[in-house]
Amino acid sequence: MPRLTPDEVAKYRSDGYVIPHFRLPDEEIKHLRSALDELIRANPDVRPEKLVSAHIEGRNSEGVYGSGTFLQLAQRPDIIDLVSNLIGEDIILWGCHIFCKPGGTGYETPWHQDGHYWPIRPLATCTVWIALDHSTIENGCLRVVPGSHKEQTLFGHVRDDREDIALSDSTVQNAFDEKKAVNLVLEPGQMSMHDVYMIHGAAANSSPRRRAGVAIRYMPATSVFERNLNPLDGKSGVPVNFAERPLWLLRGKDRTGRNNFEIGHHRGDA
Ligand SMILES: O=C(O)CCC(=O)C(=O)O
């Protein structure tokens, strides 16, 4: 049984994103929130918007001390079912980034296309962004530009060296009309799914309420995670180490025969 309705699949194809009717139970959200609290305690030197590879247990090669709870989340069959309705039955988990924006001081996420940052060829990924808190206009919910993925084109991005942003590069303004952006207001346990080419961002959190979301990255195993490619040469505003990033084949087969599922699977420092 498909998890997404035909209308939800059609919405993703036409707009580049969808908020599925499926949501995680409250108990799971409670569990994930305490795992996030623990993650933040374990990473006092990492900005909570920059908890990259949070699913890799122990100290990862990107400077974050991760938690297996987020790997278990990414491996949930119900979430993989949702993803399979969009990218097919051959699915690789390649990333998980927690964007936690503390009340009052949460960083802005500039407008961007994920594909600008990523070493996947052909470029493809479906992100599942799961709300752990209420995500509202006031606390800087995700904003998307519907249809901006349609041309499957990467637009220009410009570097911004400010400290107080979650990512370093933003899409050039003439590539899209910000007035067309929509706010993805979510309750805890709800999620959105978005395409790798879609332009999106989020305002700073100047409200008193925290806004945390877990972004899980799934690529079809018809693409290759090109470990030697670092499109931004390490200057993404987030420390990434694509050369050692572990991949998990969650379903189906690696159709390319070129993805390496051995690299990076050592346990981090306990
Ligand atoms: O949560 C955010 O502020 C940004 C998330 C994002 O850019 C992503 O998941 O690709």
The ligand as an SDF file (V2000), in Angstrom:
LIG
                    3D

 10  9  0  0  0  0  0  0  0  0999 V2000
   15.4460   23.9460    8.8680 O   0  0  0  0  0  0  0  0  0  0  0  0
   15.9990   24.8360    8.2690 C   0  0  0  0  0  0  0  0  0  0  0  0
   16.0780   25.9950    8.6940 O   0  0  0  0  0  0  0  0  0  0  0  0
   16.6180   24.5760    6.9260 C   0  0  0  0  0  0  0  0  0  0  0  0
   16.4330   23.1840    6.4270 C   0  0  0  0  0  0  0  0  0  0  0  0
   17.0350   22.9600    5.0950 C   0  0  0  0  0  0  0  0  0  0  0  0
   17.5480   23.8280    4.4710 O   0  0  0  0  0  0  0  0  0  0  0  0
   17.0100   21.6080    4.5500 C   0  0  0  0  0  0  0  0  0  0  0  0
   16.5430   20.6930    5.2080 O   0  0  0  0  0  0  0  0  0  0  0  0
   17.4610   21.4090    3.4230 O   0  0  0  0  0  0  0  0  0  0  0  0
  1  2  2  0
  2  3  1  0
  2  4  1  0
  4  5  1  0
  5  6  1  0
  6  7  2  0
  6  8  1  0
  8  9  2  0
  8 10  1  0
M  END
$$$$
